[in-house]
Amino acid sequence: MAIKQLLADENGVIQTVARWEGQRANIRARLFDTIGAPPAPRNTRSIQIISEEKLGAYVRSKISYVVGEGESITAYLLHAEDLVTPAPAVLALHQTVKYGKDEVVGLNGCADFAYGHELAMRGYIVLAPDHLTAGERIYPGKDSFDSGPFYERYPGWSMVGKNLEDSKSAIDVLCALDDVDQERIGVIGHSHGGHNAIFAAALDERIKAAVTNCGLSVFSEEKERMEWSLEEGYIYIPKLRRYFLENIDPPFDLHEVAALIAPRPWLNISSYFDKAYGNQTFLAEVGTQFYQVYNLYTASRAFGYYMHGNDHSFPKSARELAYGWIDRWLKA
């Protein structure tokens, strides 16, 4: 396999936005054919406050809301009491960690991944939900990130498709809040949250700016690509397994999805070597392809790409870069 060229189709090199828009539609079609479609229209509703805690700089509310066919999701909503509204908001998606949203808001886990808390301290309204199989959404009697019960109920869908739908529901919640400026909504995530943020930003244009950390890869180049389609445990996309086992090109690749974010602002942060993916040096080449897509829109300033040597992490230096990026596009 080889890295797919973003700006190439059956007619050669893509040199216009009109041609690229056709390529975008093709990527979307291939993606949804692989990850599956939701079994019912999205129906985000019944937003309720469960509890509130005043923390000085902001109020941390625990909320719940109902999605899909009656599933309840719990999340933290962080909101400064003296905030000038309508204010910018950020959806903060957590990594692969059993306590889910608690780490993002600084209640558990590693402080380097408490970006929800740090963004609230900078004046953002922050929504931090649990992904399915983590936090308060672990299936009864199962370990965290055991997707078995999901596939028993939805054999034709995928966890990536479900996470995308839940991210869209989270944006529904933010848009329903009077204090949120709907034209200034962003998304941020690390690792599991990083690639979920890519899918969310790529496929929900209500997201005006994105930061993804250690969430980007390319199936054709990734040493650990079988992790995307295991036989048990957390199974991202079941349909990909056959392609990986037979070493043939999958229907879509991750960098194709990420390119759908253009021309909206996007900063990607990756490590040259990442223990979750293996060698990632090929991402330098992929960054050039992204830059070319943004250039089609004359929007190169809306693209940021930072690579470092700090493995699968979100060090302070990278977080400061991330927050500066969000400030630039959501506070300007």
N, C-alpha and C positions, 0 to 999 in steps of 0.2 A: 504494500500500500504506500501511497505518497500523499503529502499534504495537498488537499484540494485547493485550487486557485479560486479565490473569491470572485475576481473580476475576469471570469472566463465562462463562456457558455458554448453551446454547439455551433455558434456562429463566429467564435473567436473571442478576441479581447473586448471586454465591456468598457466603453469610454464615455457613456452618457448616463445621467440619472435615470432616464426613461428605460434604458436597457437594464440597469441595475434593479429597478423596481420590478421588472419581470423576473429577475433572478431571486429577489426577495420573496415573491409569491411562490416560486418553485421550492425554495428552502422551507417555507412555512408548510407547504403541502406535504413534503417529504417528512418533515418533523412530526406533524400530527398523525400521519399515517403510521408512524413508528411508536409514538408515545400513547396513542389512543385519545379518544375524545371523552369528556365528562358524560356520565350516564344521564344527567339532567342539567337544565340551564342553571347557571349560578344564581343563587338567591340568598344574598347576605342580609341578615335581619336580626331583630331582637337584641340589639346592643344594650348591655346592662352593666352598671358598675357594681362590682362585688364588694370591694373595699377600697379605702384610700388611706395613704400614709404621707404626712407632710415631712419632708426631709430637709427643709431649709431652702436649698436652691430651687427645688421643684417638688411637685406632688407626684407620688407614684401610685397610680390607681390600678387595681386589678379588675379587668373587665372580661366579659364573655359575649360571644355573639354566635349566631347559628348560621351554618352554611349548608348548601346542597340539600340532601335528603334528611335533614334534621340533626346534623352533627354539630355539637357545641365545641367551640374553640375558646380557650382562655389565653389572655395576653396581658402584658403590662403596658400601660399608657403613661408616659412621663410628660409632665406639663408644668412649666414655671408658673407660679401664681401671678406674678406681675408682668406676664408676657404681653407685648403689644400684638394684638390680633387684627386681622388674620395673619397667622405666622407660618413659616415654613415647617414642613414635617418630614420625617424620615422613617421608613420601614426598616427595622434592624433584624436581620435574620441570623440565627445562631448556627454554630458549627455542629459536628457530630459529637454531641455530649449528652449524657442521659438526663441532666437537669435542664436542658433546653433553654428557654427564655431567661431563666435565673442567672445564667452566666452573662448574657448580654447586658443585663441591668446591674451587674455587680453583686448579686446576692450569693453567688457560688462560683466555683471554678477559678480560672486564671484572670487576673486583672487586665491582661493584655487584650482580652476579648470582651471587655465591658464597654464596647463602643456605643451602646445605647445610652448608658449612664454618661459617658463623656460628651456625647452630642447634646444630651439634655442640659448639661452644665454650660453648653455654648449657646443655649437659647432655642433649641429645636423641640418641637413636639415629636415624641418618639413612640412608635408602636412596635412592641416586641412580642410576637406570638410564638407558641410552640409549633414546631413541625410535627406532623403525624409520626408517631412512634417515639417521641421524646417528651420529657417533662410530664405534664398532666395528660398527655395523649398517648402514653404507652398502653398497649392493649392489656387487659386484665390477664394475669398469669403468664405474661410474656416478658422477655427482656426488652430493654430499649433497642430501637432500630431493628425490630423483628417485623418484617412486612407481610408475614404469612397470612394473618387474618384479613389484611387489605385485599390480597389477591384471591382469597376464598370468596369475597364479596364482589370484587370487580376484576374478573380474570382477563378482560379485554383492555384494561386501562394500564397505567403504570404509576409508580411513585413519583416520577418526574412530572407526569401530567397532573397528579393530585397536588403536588407542591406548587405547581404553577397556578392551579385554580385557587388554592388557599392564599397565595400571594395576591392574586387579584381581589379576593375577598377582603384581605387586609387593606388594600387600597380603597375598596368600597367603604370600609369603616372610617378611614381618614377623611374621605370625601364627604362623609355624613356628619362630620364634626364642624360646627360653626366656626370654631377657632382656627381651623386649618385653611390656609390659602391653597386652593386646589391647583393653582398654577406653579406651586413651589413644593412639589413632593419628590423626595429622593428615596433611594434604596441603598443599603450597605450590607455586606455579609462576608464572612470568612469561611473558607473551606466548603463544607456542605451548604452553609449560608451563602458562600461566594458564588457557586454555580447556580444555586436557586435564584440569586439576585440577577445573574446573567439572563436566565430564562424570563424572569419577571420583567426586567427592563426591556428585553427584546420584544416582548409580546404584549406589553401594556403601556401604551403611549401616554397614559396619565403620569407615568414616572418621568420626570424632567431631568434627572441627573442620577448617575449610578457610580458606586465604587465597589469593585469586586477584588477580594484579596484571597490568593491561593485557591481560586475556584476555576481557573481556566485550564483547559488541556486540549489535546487533539487526539482523537481515537486512533488515527492512523500511525501516530508516533509514540503513543503512551505505552510504556512497559507494563503498567498495571491495569490495562484497559478491561481485563476480565472482571475487575471490581465493579464495573458498571452493570454487569449482568450475571450475577452469581446464581447458583441453584437454590440457595437458602439464605436466611439472614435478611439483610437489607438489599432488595433487588430494585435497582433504579429503573431499568428498561429491559424487560424480558426478551423482547424481539431482537435485541442486539446480539444475544448469545451465539446464535448460529453464524452470524457474520464473523465474529471474533474467533470462533473455533475453526472456521474454514479459512480464516485469514483473507477475507475478501472485503471490499469497500462497503461500509455500512450505508444505509439510505441517507444519512445526514452526518455532519460532524459538528463538534461543539463550537469551533471558531466560526462556522457558518451561522449558527444561532446568534452568537455574540455580535456578528456584523450587522444584525437586524437592529441593534441599538442606534446605529448611525441614522441621522446626524445629531441625535441628542447627546449631551455631554456624558462621557464615560471615562473613568480612570480605572485601569486594571493594574494590579500589583501582583507580581509572581516571583518565585524564587528560581534560580537557575537549576538547583536541585531541590526537589520537594519529596520528602519521604512518602507522601500520600500518592504521588504519581510516578516517581522515579526521575530520570533525567528530563529536564525541561528546557534545555538550551535551544531547542527548535522553536520555542516561543518568540525568540528574537526575530526570526524570519516571519512568523505569523503577524507580529506587530507591524511590520512593514505593509503587509496586506491590508490590515485594518486602516492604517494611515491613508492608503490609497483610496479606500472606500470613502473615508471622511473627506478626502480631497475632491472627490466627485461632487460633493455637496458644497464645496468651498467652506468646509467647517472643520478644518484641521485643528483649530484652537480648541475645539470641543473634545478632542481625543488626547488622553494621557496614558502613558505606558511606562511602568517602572519595574525594573527587575533588580533583584538583590541576591545576596548569598547567605541569607538567614534561615534557610530551610522552610519548614511549614509553620510560619509564625506571622505575627502581626506586631512587630516591634514599635516602640514609641515613634521612631523616625518615620515609619510608614504610616502610622495613624495620623500624625500631624500633617503629612502630605494629603491623606484622605480627607481630613476635616477642612483643610484649606481649599481643596477642590470643591467640596460641598458648599462651603461658604461662598466661593466665587460664583457658583451658578444658582444657588437658592437664596442668597442674601443680597446679591447685587441689586 
